[in-house]
């Protein structure tokens, strides 16, 4: 059987399949349906310093080949997360990546400082797809300068591997990725959702309470694969590829384009077994093609 292990910034994963932040909670509900220990890692729903109620409903709208969401990072805050979510995850034998976000640079560094000493936390994913309220609501990850600032300060606040999650809603994602690398990121995950909108033609109103939302699912996979390829050719950091992964073939596209690992997101809402099916499919592909380890496929794309 092929070797599925991969390494993300010193974090050893038994296989390259992770659950994407915001689609798996902290595994409590899914743990009743699948063996979570079979996953490569779990990335928790994004946590903030204080409890946050999220955006007004409606929050979800199905689209062809995808879904618009405007949840707005609803969560119970860091204290509740540590007491409940981390306590639950501690009984599992897999790496735990905690997704964090804030509305200021200081928020992000404070979260990192709180989580850094906890042995249950194996790595942090810094979500820079959020607005910086001190910069008039501009998205952290939309500019090299702001991305660099928040990554640098968060880097100083933690000794854990720091994975920075990039937004596709920027003019040059490769330049932002390079800025994050210079600022001290250990790895990158991409892509987050693509801004989109839907309109009810009968009421003439937006389908989402927040008007716009994030598009995810198979519709964005070609964008995600292209951006992973661009970033992999710009930086020397390991990449977690995501966006529209439903099958092993989808995951392998990302790996061949340059991703070290992949994250399954929207597919979890359709089929709780999706991440396990992706793992099994990758293993079958390697066996069929007589490839001894999945790491041989990372960035193996042929551009002739």
N, C-alpha and C positions, 0 to 999 in steps of 0.2 A: 504493500500500500504506500502511496505517495506521502511525503512529508508536507503537512499543511502549515507548519509553524512559520510565523513571521515576527519581526521585531520592529516595534514603533518606539523610537527614542528610548531604548533600553527596556521597554515593556514587552515581555515575551508573551505572544498569543498562540494558543494551540491551533488556531486556524484564523484566516483573515477576515472573518465575518463578525461585524459588530452591529448592535442595534442603534439606530440613529436617535439622537436626542429629540425628545418631544413626541416620539411615536411609541414609546415603550414604558412610559412612566419610570418607575424604578424596578420594574419586573414583577411586582406583586400579583397583578391580575394574570399576566402571561405565565407566571410560575405555576399556575393551576392547570395549565394546558400543555406546556412543554417542559423539557428538562433544560433549564437555563444554563446548567454547567456545560452543555455542549457548545455554547456560543464561544467565539473568540474573546469577546469582551462585551460589557454592557455600558452604554453611555446614557446617563440619567437625563430626565427632563430638566431643562434649564432652571436653576435656582437663583433667586435674588436675595439681597440682604433682608428686606422686609416682605411680608406677605403682599401679593399683588393679585387683584381681581381679574385682570385681563381686559380684553376689549368687549364692547357691547355685542350682543347677538343680533342677527344670526352670525355664526362664526365659521361655518363650513358650507361649501358649495361644490358639488361634483361637476367636473368638466370632462369633455372627451379625453380619455387617456390620462386623467389626473384629478387633482382636487385643489381647490382654493381654500386656504385656512387663514383665519385672523384670530387665533386664540389669544395672542398678546402676552405670552409668557406667564399665564396664570400659574401661581404656585403659593405654597404656604410659608415661604421664607426659610432662611438658612437654619434657624433653631429647630423648627419642626422637621426639616429635612434630615438633620443629624440625628435627632431623636427617633424618627420613624423609618425613613428610607434607608439610611446607612445601617441602622440596626438590623433591618431585614436582609440587606445585601451581604452582611458580614458572614452569614451562614453558607454562602456559595463560594465555590472554588474557581473564580474567574476574575480577571482584572476589572476594576470599577473605575470608569472615567466619569468624573462629575462635571457637567456643563454649568458654567457660571456666566452671568451677565449683569450689567449695571447701567445706570443712566449717567454715570460719570466715571472718569478714570479712577478716582478714589474708591468708588463702590467696588470695582473689579479687584483692585489690590487688597482691599479689606476682606473680600470673600476668599481670595487666595490665601491670605494670612490665616484666616480662621480654619480653612480646610487642610492646609499644608501639614500640620502635625498629626493628623488623624491616620492611623495605620490602615483603616478600611478604604482610604482613597488612594488609588494607584496613579492617577493622572488627572489633570484638569483640562477641560476643553473650554477655551475662552471664546464666547459667542460675540463676535464684533459686528453682527448684523443689526445691532440695536442702536437707537438714536442717543446721541450725547446731548442731554438737555442744556448743558453749559455752552454748547456750540450751536444753539438755536435748532436743536433737533436733527442735526446732520448725522448720518449713519457713520459710526466709527470706521467701518471697513470700506467706506466709499472713497477714502483718500489715504495716500501713503503716510502723510504727516500724522493724522489722527490714529491710524492703525499702529504706527510705530510708537506713538506716545503711550497708548493703553497697553500694548504688549510689553514695552520696556518696564513700565511701573509694575505690572503684574508679575513679570519675571523676577523682579527684586523681592517680591513678597512670598515666593514659594520655591521650595527645592524639588517639588514634584515635576515630572515631565509636563511641559506646557504645549498643548495642541491648540492652534488657533483656527477657528472656523470662519471661513471666508464667505462673503456675500458675492453672488454673481452680478448684483446690481451696482456695478462700477464700470468705469470706462476701460480700465486696464487691470485685470485681476492678477496678472503676472507681476506687475510692478508693485502692487499691494503685497503680494506674497513675498517678494524680495525684501520689502521694507520690514515685514514681520520677521523674516530670517535674520536680518541685521539687528533687529531689536531684541533677539534672544529666544524666538520660538524654537521649540524642539521638533515640532511636526505641524502639519497643516491638515485640515479637513475641508473638503469642498465637493459639491456646492450646497449652500443653503437654498432656500426657495427663491423662485423668480417672481418679481412683483407682477401681479395680474389683477384683473377686474372682471366682473360679470354684471349684467344689467337685466332686470325683469322688464320685458317689453310691454307687459300688461299694466304694471303699476308705474313704469318709468323710473323705478328706484334701483339702487345698487342691490345686489344679492347679499352683500355682506354689511353688517352693521358698521364696520370701520371703513366702508367704501372699497378699499383695496386690500388685497391679501397676498399670501405667498402661494405660488403654484408649485405643486410637487407631483410626483408620479412619473410614469413612463414618458409623458410628453416632454419632460425636461432632460431626459437621459442624453440625447445628442449634445446638448449644451454642456452638461456636466462632463462628459467624456472629453470634449474639446478643451474645456478649461483645465482639466487635470493634465492633459497632454501639454498644454501651454506652460502651466506652472512647473511640471516635472522637467521641462527643458530650460527652466529659468533658475530654479533653486536646487539645493542639495539636500533638502529635508524629506523625510518620509511623508507620504500623502495618504490620507484616508479618503477614498473616492465615494461619492454618494450622489443620488439624484436619479430616481426612476428604476432602481434595481428590484426586479421581481424574480428573475431566474439566474441560474449559474452563468448562463451566457452573458447576461447583462453585467454581472460582477466581473467576469473575465475580460470584458471590453475595457473596464476601468483599470484592471491590473496591467493588461498589455499596454495601455496608454501611459502607464507610469505610477499607478497607485500601489502602495504596499499592502493596504487593507481596504475593505469596503464596508459601508454601512447600509443596512436595509431599513427603510423608513415607512413610506406610505403603504407598501405591500403588507405590513403587519396588520393594518386595519382590514385587509381583505382576507388574509390567511395567517393566523398566528404561527403556523408551521413554516412560513416562508423562509426565515433565516436558516432553519435546519435543512430545508430542501436545497437552498443555495450551497450550503456546506457540502452536502452529499453530491450535488451536481458537479462542483469543482473537483471533488475527489474522483468521481467517475471520469471526468474529462482528462485528468492527469494520467489515470490508469490507461485509458483508451489510447492516449497519445504517447504513452511510455515516457512520461516526464516524471522524474523522481521527486521533485519538490516544487511547490508553487512559486517559490522565490525566483526560480529561473524565468518566470513569465513577466516579472515586474519590469515594465518599460521595454518589453521585447518587440514592440511594434516596428514594422519594416516600412520605411519611407524610401522607396526607390525612385 
